[in-house]
């Protein structure tokens, strides 16, 4: 089902149906959530002179729903991210995932992850992402069936890092859940700050979900972030899953850890029920 598909299209048209080529082959246990009882499809989100593609899902019911912005991983808004939106819609949320590097190209069509990093990710700036997420909030405010005053954010990997940063950027967001997002690193023009740099000023409660065996995010970084949050008396929390790798929620990849993913999802629902829905 497609809605608003012809609204303000640019030359670049996002056609993110299926899984990103860079993650092929997809595992046999990938979860597929049907659209029964839901309204779902493509949208175009105004961002000034351009419009940003995205995907949304919401319950088919009268009235307004609390919102969750789903910040995609490095591979863009492919089938896994769309499925996460449908899962959130089944939990009663108006979920939307904006394609945050649409200006740089369609990441789902690039077959090599290193090529993806050099051609697209390296060109996406943190300020651009913050502005586009602001535009997504503004767009939600125009939806008659979305209660934008109750908005949470969640994201995975690249998107997990962005959850922390946007929670600091926009204190009007009610809560965030960051799945294995990078916490520290070397500052650059595109990414001047990391989550550990903003921990002391973070007002939005963020739940961080990390894997013990994540080789890209060492436990030393996680503990430093925990200490910074504790020192700031933040309401944010971090959970580390024993034996889980990076991408443990990504059911389409070999890194998937069913037990950790299921527990993390329940904690996400509880976190949002407490901080967003009420």
C-alpha positions in Angstrom: 0.0 0.0 0.0 1.4 3.4 -0.9 0.1 6.7 0.3 1.3 10.3 -0.6 3.7 8.6 -3.0 3.5 11.4 -5.6 3.9 14.3 -3.2 6.8 16.6 -4.1 9.1 14.0 -5.5 12.6 14.9 -6.5 14.7 13.1 -9.1 15.8 10.7 -6.4 13.0 8.3 -5.7 13.4 6.0 -2.7 12.3 2.5 -3.7 13.4 0.6 -0.6 11.3 -2.5 -1.0 13.1 -5.6 0.3 16.3 -5.9 2.2 19.4 -3.8 1.5 21.8 -5.5 -1.0 24.7 -5.1 1.4 23.2 -7.5 3.8 22.6 -10.3 1.3 21.9 -13.2 1.9 19.1 -12.6 4.4 18.7 -15.3 7.1 15.8 -17.7 7.0 14.5 -16.6 10.4 13.8 -12.9 9.4 10.6 -11.7 11.0 7.8 -10.5 8.7 5.0 -8.5 10.3 1.8 -8.3 8.1 -0.1 -5.1 7.6 -3.4 -6.6 8.7 -5.1 -4.0 11.0 -2.6 -1.4 10.0 -2.3 1.5 7.6 1.2 1.6 6.2 3.1 2.9 3.2 5.5 5.5 1.8 5.4 9.1 2.7 7.2 12.3 1.7 8.3 14.6 4.5 8.9 18.3 3.6 12.4 19.6 4.5 12.3 23.0 3.1 12.9 23.0 -0.7 13.1 19.2 -0.7 11.0 16.3 0.5 12.4 13.4 2.3 11.1 9.8 1.6 10.1 7.6 4.5 7.9 4.8 5.6 5.1 4.9 8.2 2.8 2.4 9.9 -0.1 3.1 12.3 -3.1 1.2 13.7 -6.4 1.4 11.7 -8.5 3.0 14.4 -10.1 6.3 15.1 -8.4 8.9 17.3 -4.8 9.9 17.7 -1.7 7.7 18.5 1.5 8.5 20.3 4.4 8.6 17.9 7.8 6.9 17.5 10.4 7.9 15.0 12.4 4.9 13.9 16.0 5.9 13.0 17.4 3.5 10.5 20.7 1.7 10.7 23.5 2.2 8.2 21.5 0.3 5.4 18.7 2.8 5.2 14.9 2.3 5.3 14.9 -1.3 4.1 12.5 -4.1 5.0 13.8 -4.7 8.5 13.2 -1.1 9.5 9.8 -1.1 7.8 9.0 -4.2 9.8 10.0 -2.5 13.1 7.5 0.3 12.2 4.8 -2.3 11.7 5.6 -3.9 15.1 5.4 -0.5 16.8 2.1 0.2 15.0 0.7 -3.1 16.4 1.7 -1.8 19.8 -0.4 1.3 19.3 2.1 3.9 17.9 2.2 6.0 14.8 5.7 4.9 13.6 7.6 6.7 10.9 11.1 6.1 9.6 12.6 9.0 7.5 15.3 8.2 5.0 18.0 10.4 6.6 20.5 10.4 3.9 18.2 10.6 0.9 20.3 13.5 -0.5 23.4 11.3 -0.7 21.7 8.3 -2.4 19.8 5.1 -1.9 21.9 2.9 0.5 19.7 -0.1 -0.1 21.0 -0.5 -3.7 24.8 -0.5 -2.8 26.0 -4.1 -2.5 29.2 -3.5 -0.5 29.3 -2.0 3.0 32.7 -0.3 2.6 31.4 1.3 -0.6 28.3 2.3 1.4 30.4 4.0 4.0 32.6 6.0 1.6 29.9 6.9 -0.9 27.0 7.8 1.5 27.7 7.6 5.2 30.9 9.7 5.1 28.9 12.6 3.4 26.0 12.7 5.9 26.5 15.4 8.6 25.2 15.4 12.1 23.6 18.8 11.7 21.8 17.7 8.6 20.4 14.7 10.4 19.2 16.8 13.4 17.4 19.2 11.0 15.7 16.4 9.1 14.5 14.9 12.4 13.1 18.3 13.3 11.3 18.3 10.0 9.9 14.8 10.8 8.5 16.1 14.1 7.0 19.1 12.3 5.4 16.7 9.7 4.0 14.5 12.5 2.3 17.7 13.9 0.3 17.9 10.6 -1.0 14.4 10.9 -4.6 14.4 12.2 -4.1 10.9 13.6 -0.7 11.5 15.3 -0.2 13.0 18.7 3.2 14.6 18.1 3.3 16.0 21.7 3.9 12.4 22.7 6.9 11.3 20.6 9.6 8.8 21.3 12.6 7.8 19.2 14.4 4.5 18.6 17.2 3.5 16.3 19.7 0.8 15.5 23.5 1.0 15.1 24.0 4.3 13.2 20.5 5.1 14.3 21.3 4.2 17.9 24.0 6.8 18.0 21.6 9.3 16.4 19.0 8.5 19.1 21.4 9.7 21.8 22.3 12.8 19.8 18.8 13.8 18.9 17.6 13.3 22.5 20.1 16.0 23.5 19.2 18.2 20.5 15.5 18.2 21.1 14.4 18.0 24.8 10.8 18.0 23.7 11.1 14.3 22.8 9.6 12.2 25.5 12.0 9.2 25.5 14.5 7.3 23.4 15.7 3.7 23.0 19.2 3.4 21.5 20.1 -0.1 20.2 23.9 -0.6 20.1 24.7 3.0 19.0 28.3 4.1 19.0 29.1 6.1 22.1 32.5 7.7 21.5 34.9 8.4 18.7 37.1 10.9 17.0 35.4 14.2 16.2 35.0 15.2 12.6 33.3 17.9 10.6 30.4 15.6 9.9 30.2 14.2 13.5 31.5 16.9 15.9 30.1 15.2 19.0 29.3 11.7 20.4 26.9 10.5 23.0 29.5 10.6 25.8 30.1 14.3 25.0 26.4 15.2 25.7 25.7 12.8 28.6 26.1 15.5 31.3 23.4 17.7 29.7 20.9 15.0 28.5 17.4 15.7 29.8 15.5 13.1 27.8 15.4 9.6 29.3 17.2 7.2 27.0 17.4 3.5 27.4 20.6 2.1 25.8 20.6 -1.6 24.8 24.1 -3.1 24.1 25.7 -6.4 23.5 28.6 -7.8 25.6 30.3 -9.2 22.5 30.0 -6.1 20.4 33.6 -5.7 19.0 32.8 -2.2 17.7 31.6 -0.8 21.0 33.9 -2.0 23.8 32.5 -2.4 27.3 34.9 0.2 28.4 33.0 2.8 26.4 29.7 1.6 27.7 31.0 1.9 31.3 32.3 5.4 30.7 28.8 6.4 29.4 27.1 4.8 32.4 29.4 6.7 34.7 28.8 10.0 32.9 25.0 9.5 33.1 25.2 8.6 36.8 27.3 11.6 37.6 24.7 13.8 35.8 21.9 12.1 37.8 20.3 11.2 34.5 17.1 9.2 34.2 18.8 7.3 31.3 19.8 3.7 31.7 22.1 1.2 29.9 21.5 -2.6 29.7 24.2 -5.0 28.4 23.1 -8.4 27.2 25.6 -11.2 28.0 26.9 -13.0 24.9 25.0 -10.7 22.5 26.9 -9.3 19.5 26.4 -6.0 17.6 23.1 -6.2 15.7 21.5 -8.6 18.1 18.1 -7.3 17.3 18.5 -7.5 13.5 16.6 -10.7 12.8 17.6 -10.8 9.2 21.4 -11.2 10.0 23.5 -13.9 11.6 24.2 -11.6 14.6 20.5 -12.0 15.7 20.1 -13.2 19.3 16.5 -14.1 19.8 16.5 -14.0 23.6 18.3 -10.7 23.9 16.2 -9.2 21.1 12.9 -10.3 22.6 13.9 -8.9 26.1 15.1 -5.7 24.6 11.8 -5.2 22.7 9.8 -5.8 25.8 12.0 -3.2 27.6 11.4 -0.8 24.8 7.7 -1.2 25.0 7.8 -0.7 28.8 10.1 2.4 28.5 7.8 4.0 25.9 4.6 3.0 27.9 6.1 4.8 30.9 7.6 7.9 29.2 5.7 8.4 25.9 2.2 6.9 26.1 1.1 8.2 29.5 
